[in-house]
């Protein structure tokens, strides 16, 4: 049976990103050795925008594609648009950074595009083997990107740790797929939904689910699979961390949503409950003692993965839509925060400690104000996207009678306020340090920061449209 034209439309964003990624790789050798690779960056940026537009166009072509391995629905379209736009913002934020670090590797842009192919394919794949292939496409690209500062030992260490631990986690995921096939005779999510209905779910399926959760738990940095995160984030280039902390997490959470809810996976509740409690607590406690901003935000990202898992535990359409909305808000504010770090770090990422930001409010009021918006949103202060995301998650969990988990989440959110506010105190209440120079921002960096800040505020003031779409995506997933 030959795939139809509609099949290719349902895979159009992946095709566009692949073509542009290959074009960047092919054109790179034709540029002079010492010349800037920024034109390739703009080409890659164009590819992400076209892929986002193609994802939006897919709303007219819902359904299955390629022999039931890919499903285009409201759920997958949401994650396609979210991930491609996050990649676009990361590309804009990387132009200045690569010039500062004297990195002339055009393959950086190609790897971002090809990694994004894997991420968005994860969100639309409904066959576990295809999900594994997409996961590997995403992972291999990010392994290389983590070590892109080739002359820095910490970056090479970051890449090696990420590769070794990531490969170990991927082996768990693959073994989980094998066990699930052994238990049910299928790897299709919708066939699994019929095979795993209680009380007929085979005992081996519980073991398979645990293995699958280990593999995906590593990708989202949930406890106890989070130990790689601080070291990898500290050594990896700041724009790469902006990507790693948002887009692959969103893709892995999309897969987890499909496995747990679309496939009616058995026995997942306490697995998610315990992981959510540990992830929030360990992430926030670890962030309290950090003076390196990249490590602090690494532990912060662990904690925020825990808040998303709280929404998972709430289950139902409300819990799923809360998780989806949280991922959108978190993506905007976290990419923005790491974009500020990338802009401020300078060559060699010398200025990433808390003391380096002393007096930033006086030296650059605009940059300090933008970073303050992101930090306040990460806390969950009203009129920011982070506030409504947390409010929605906590309310949904409470209404689902998860009182203990809700109280723990609120306490953790209060703990997190300390280390975020500490950065604001240093920026606005400490004397500036002359040894931390402040570079001028290019139009690309200014655009990336402005978009992240505006989206963060928009989601806090007018969350209705995104919430409505998230609710429809959740309903589509459950249907």
Buried (B, 14 or more C-beta within 10 A) or exposed (E): EEEEEBBEBBBBBBBBBBBBBEBBBEBBEEBEEEEBBBBBBBBBBBBBBBBBBBBBEBEEBBEBBBEEBBBBBBBBBBBBBBBBBBBBBBBBBBBBBBBBBEBBBBBBBBBBBBBBBBBBBBBBBBBBBBBBBBBBBBBBBBBBBBBBBEEBEBBBBBBBBBBEBBEBBBEBBBBBBEBBBEBBEBBBBBBBBEBBEEEEBBEEBBBBBBBBBBBBBBBBBBBEBBBBBBBBBBBBBBBBBBBBBBBBBBBBBBBBBBBBBBBBBBBBEEBBBBBBBBBBBBBBBBBEEBEBBBBBBBBBBBBBBBBBBBBBBBBBBBBBBBBBBBBBBBBBBBBBBBBBBBBBBBEEBEBBBBEBBBBBBEBBEEBBEBBBBBBBBBBBBEBBBBBBBBBBBBBBBBEBEBEEBBEBBBEBBEBBBEBBBBBBEBBBEBEBBEEBEBBEBBEBBBBBBEBBBEBBBBBBEEBEEBBEBBBBBBBBBBE
